[in-house]
Amino acid sequence: MKKVLAAIATGALIATAFVAPSSAATKLKIAHIPKLGTIGYFQAADKGVQRACKELKATCAYKGPTEITAAAQFKEINAAVQGGYNVLIIAANDKDALVPALKAARKKGVTVVTYDSDVAQAGRSVFVNQASSEGIGNALADSAAEL
């Protein structure tokens, strides 16, 4: 879990590199949008986001949907953009369905960081992967062999 928290915190820090410095007064507003707000994994990931926000002196919000649907995340994305958030950190419920909302956000200068589950590349600025596909495959094979 510490690796996950570190990866998410790193993602939040990386996101700052993509935020256009339109003025010195631009303050980071980071919205963390997980797949579902009540899942412990995403709540733990938010601890990493909050830690990074403290370091960055950023405003942060955990905008966890109440259902695991692209439609619920779509609403959260649009609300965050309308609320002036300039960084979205999202674990996508649907690789393709969220792309139009995320592309629109990016056109407005919002940085989009995905983690846990990615979206199509056109919808994000950067993807932070907690583990390599090879590493996950090896761990699954090792676990299966122990059964």
N, C-alpha and C positions, 0 to 999 in steps of 0.2 A: 504494500500500500504506500510505503514511503516513496517508492519509485514513481508511482502514479501521481502522487502529490507533487513531486519534484518536476515531473514532465508537464503537468498542468501549469505549475508556477512558471516554468520555463517558457511555455507557450504564451502566457500572459506577457512575459517580459519581451519575447520575440515580437509580439503584436505591436509593441510600442515603436519598433523600427519601421513599421509600415504606416503609422499614422502620419499624415501630412502635417508638417509643422507650419500651419497657416499663420500662427502668431505665437509669441511667447506666452500669451495668456490662455492658449488652448489647453484645457484640462481634460485628462483622460477620463472617459466614462465607459466602464466595461460592464457589459451584460453577459452573464454566464447562463446559457440556455441548454440544460441537459435534456436527455430523452424524456425523463419523468422526474419531477421534483422530489418525490418521496423515496427514491431508491438510494440506499446507503452509499453505494459506490460513487454516485454523483454528488451526494452531500459531502463525502470525503474529498472528492476532487475540488469541490468549492472551497474547502479549507486552503488548498494550494492557491486558488485564485485570490482569495481574500488576503493571504499572506503577501502575494505579489502586489496586490492593490495598496497595501500599507507601505511597501517599499517604494512604490511609484507615486504615492500620495494621490491615488486615483479614486474616483467614486465608483463603487461596484454594486451590482445587484444580481441576486440569484433569481432567475426568472424561470423556475421549473414548471413546465406544463402539468396539468392534472390528469392528462391522458396521453398514452403513447401513440400519437398520430402526427402525421406531417401537418395537418390542419391546425392542431394545437400549437405546434412550433411556429408555423407560419404567422399566427396571431402574435406570438411573443416577439418574433423578429420584427414585425411591422411596428408593434408598440414600442420596442426598444429604439428603433430608428426615429420614430416620431418623438420619442422622449429625449432625443439628442445624444444617445450613446454613440461613441465613435469607434468602439471595438466590440465585436460579438465573438464570444467563445462558445462553440456549439458542438454537441454530440448529436449528429443528425439521425432522425427517425427514418428518413427516406433520402437516398442518394440523389435522386433527380427532382422530386417534387418541390424541394426547398430552393432549388437553384434560381428560379425567377425572383423570389423575394431577396435572396442573397445578392444576386447580380444588381438589383435595384439599389440595395444598401451600399454596395461597393461603388456604384456610380455617384452616390452622394458622399463618397469619401470615407465610408465606414470600412474598417479593417475586419476581415472575417477569418477567424482561426477555428479550424475543426480539429476534433480529437475523438478518440474512441471509435467513431464511425464517420467516414469522410463523405463529402458530397462531390459531385462532378467538379473538376478543376476550375471551371468557369465561375463557380459560385463561391470560391474561397481565395484568400490570400496565401494561407499556409496551412498544412496539415501536420499536427504533432502526433506521431505514432508512439505509443507507450512501449511497444516491442516490435521486433521484426517479424514478418510472416514466417521466416525460417525458424526463429526462436520459439514462436508459438507452436509450430508444427512439431519441433523436436520435443517440447515439453509435453504435448498431447501424446505423442508416440511413447515417450518414457512413462507417462502415467498409465497408458493402456497396457504397457508391458508389465507393470507392477500388479495389475489386477489378477 
